[in-house]
Amino acid sequence: MGKTSWHGQIYRALKAIDHIGESKYEAKQAQGWKPGEAVAGIYSFGTFNTVFERAITYTNWLVAEYPGLRFFTEVDDEMTTEFLNEKYETCQTDTVQTLIATLRKLQEGLYAMNWIRADLVSADWEVDDHHEPRGPYTLDEATAIWKQVNGRAPEFGQALRFILSSGARIDEVLHLRADKVAIGEKRVELLGKGGKTRNIRVLDSAVLTELDSSRPFVYLPEQQARQWKDRLERYVRQACDELTIQRRGVHGFRATAACKFVDIKRALGFTENEARRELAMWLGHNPHRTEVTYAYVPKRPA
């Protein structure tokens, strides 16, 4: 991909599926299109420009939140979920629907260029009039899920407990190094996408004593990242279905941890705004952008 800018990557991806001037009606027939399905390709300048502009909005957010990122191959659906949850809290439903549709069109172009190997937008991301962000599991739900997962694969059950105590993203869990765990100080250093790091205090120090420090990476070698992440997500989905709990993905555990964090801060006398500023930093966001915390911790009654 060379050193292409975000603008350049977007433009080249969209040009790879550019069919402007061709008949969209004929394309539907050729593709065996059915109502409700998206038509592969772009067939108008208006669509091209809309997708391009919304994609720029997304990459501007990536630059702000993950300044070390350079290419779409480094982006995953967990980041997109964060972006869409934030937009849901601050935008109209129609705007979020447009963002999802345009990002999936961008995704189509990135696949055509062979620049990504997995979806940027989770396949179950849908918005309707009754849609709510994934948000948190209740603490009881999270506990039930990790116990269910732990019964099948203790390593993954323990990973969920770590997320509940640290608010870590799934990639940050995977890249956790043994030499970045300070049990005595009850702290860990998390490495996110793009080299963004933060040193945080965990909510439950007992979790740190469970970590396997006998290898450089606590969980699995980096080259097995995709397989490890897929298995963890699959175990959580299965547990949710078996327990008849609404699916909120692994990311829902991060949101549950965020709720616990705010509750602790409020109990210590922090105001709602002060607690949310602390939470933003704990989660790895800009402390001045407390609105992003509403995607994790719902608004509370006045």
Secondary structure, DSSP 8 states (H G I E B T S, - for coil): -TT--HHHHHHHHHHTTB-TTS-HHHHHHHHT--TT---SSB--HHHHHHHHHHHHHHHHHHHHH-TT--SGGG--HHHHHHHHHHHHHHS-HHHHHHHHHHHHHHHHHHHHTT--SS-SS-TT----TT--------HHHHHHHHHHHHHH-HHHHHHHHHHHHH---HHHHHT-BGGGEETTTTEEEEE-GGG-EEEEE-S-GGGGGGS--SSSBSSS-GGGHHHHHHHHHHHHHHHHHHTT----TTHHHHHHHHHHHHHHHHHTT--HHHHHHHHHHHHTS-TT-GGGGGGTS-----
